[in-house]
Amino acid sequence: MNPEPSEGAALDIADVSHNFGQRAALSNVSLRVERGSFTALLGPNGAGKTTLFSVVTRLYNNQHGRVSILGHPLDREPSRALARLGVVFQARTLDTDLTVAQNLFYHASLHGIARRAARDRIDVLLNRVGLADRRNDKIRTLSGGQSRRIEIARSLIHEPRLLLLDEPTVGLDLESRADIVGIVRALVREEGLSVLWATHIFEEISAEDDVVVLHKGQVVARGLAGGIGEAGESLETTFRRLVAEPSKAAA
Amino acid sequence: MSNASDSTIAAAAPSSSATSAKPVPHLGRLDFVGYLRALGGIVRRELLRFFNQKERFFSALVRPLVWLFIFAAGFRNTLGVSITPPYETYVLYEVYVVPGLAVMIQLFNGMQSSLSMVYDREVGSMKVLLTSPYPRWTLLLAKLIAGVSVSIVQAYAFLAVAWFWETDIPPLGYLTALPAFIAAGLMLGAIGLFLSSMVRQLENFASIMNFVIFPMFFASSALYPLWRIRESSETLYWICEANPFSHAVELVRFALYAKFEPLACAVVIGTGLAFFTLAVIAYDPGRGIMARRGGPAGAAN
């Protein structure tokens, strides 16, 4: 296998557009997630975040523009690009009738990981998300927050270098939400993982994070979370202003 | 292996600048060995789900046994079967109907797999499968093989129970029927896979059952030999002849008596390939249903 190119951003999305029939879901979206960084993709419901994730994960064909993952173009080297990508989808995607370990082994096999290597990796990851004692429990017996932590463990099984999370804390209580954010931030800090975190919850974003604001399929702002607004303006106020202006302009 | 990769992670960790992160090897393999592991994992998951759902196992078994014990017993005197290949003598109706019922299990299973594909799409676990790094057609093939594995377990469970019912199958037949069951299962699974790409919601699935399973099953040689149908209607006879399910039944029927039926084999393999190709096109992110209908359910946000 060729080594991974050491050049290029963890995720490079350049000029991506996507239409559903006549409706434009994404228009000329460009963004970069640098290696080892935490980038927040902020946008209201319907902004196009999930569509963008579907293009990056190749669930949708890339109609216009380019996507590269760690230097591997998605259109020319889809296997190498996807092999280094971990995803936590918005919808719950674990098999509720199977145990935690069975779900994780299944995912390991989808990446061609041998059973013994998978067993070692599963031990490490279950400890990492604090659920080693639930290894043989069925998913249906876990809480929403625990399922999410298992989904994060699952997304890391194949040692991806880029992790995409699509609103991973939706529907969780405050404590579970803090757990999930803490686990992912530790991965960035301690393992140099690159993360793109889609959300509309401001509390999950720190001032030093890179933020890209998506609205109606277009990038309307980008920069450090603490610096994209006007002086003295909170991120929430900036965001509300940004997503309100186009509609006012249209009206 | 994990030790090595952990140390690589550690080397790439916090101090590294944004663009100088060390290359990290992918834990899995993208070659054929890796694919075989993926195939094994997909088959294992399907079997685990099947054995977890005990009702599904028993209903799959009870349905053909009801046909065999009740329907066939009732009709044995009115539906005598003359000597037609592969049989070398007159056979009882129960004997005639066993291969058709075994393939009926595979028909139901093919549709059940198709139902679970629609379900997987609705709950999102299809996305997990499709983001695996292997080419999409190989993932669909793996899904197909997984469904066939389940259907073969069911078909042999039925044959084991039917054995007590004087079904007259030679011991070698159980072995020679295996490739026929695989071919028939792949064909019916491929039809199911294609149908799953056409059905957007789970609720629409009942109509598929009515419009596909029952006509396929009844307009075939599963329950009665085609020469008998020809006596009553030439048109119906040709419909049954054109029905790929008839050929799947005949392929298995001959194989159960250690005989080979080349026409049936050609039709079953050809139909399987055709529907599998259509399913691959339908699941292609650029051309098929995914692109037209906004992808896996709930994703068009």
Interface residues (C-beta under 8 A of the other chain):
Chain A: M1 P3 E4 P5 S6 E7 G8 A9 F20 A25 E34 R35 G36 S37 N45 G46 G48 K49 T50 T51 S54 T57 R58 L59 Y60 N61 P78 S79 R80 A81 L82 A83 R84 L85 V87 F89 Q90 A91 R92 T93 L94 D95 D97 L98 Q102 F105 Y106 H107 A108 S109 L110 H111 G112 I113 A114 R115 R116 A117 D120 R121 V124 I157 H158 E159 R161 R189 E190 E191 G192
Chain B: M1 S2 S5 D6 I9 A10 A12 A13 P14 S16 S17 A18 T19 S20 A21 K22 P23 V24 P25 H26 L27 G28 R29 L30 D31 V33 G34 Y35 R37 A38 G40 G41 I42 R44 R45 L48 R49 N52 Q53 V123 G124 S125 K127 V128 L129 L130 T131 S132 P133 Y134 P135 D284 P285 G286 R287 M290 A291 G294 G295 P296 G298 A299 A300 N301
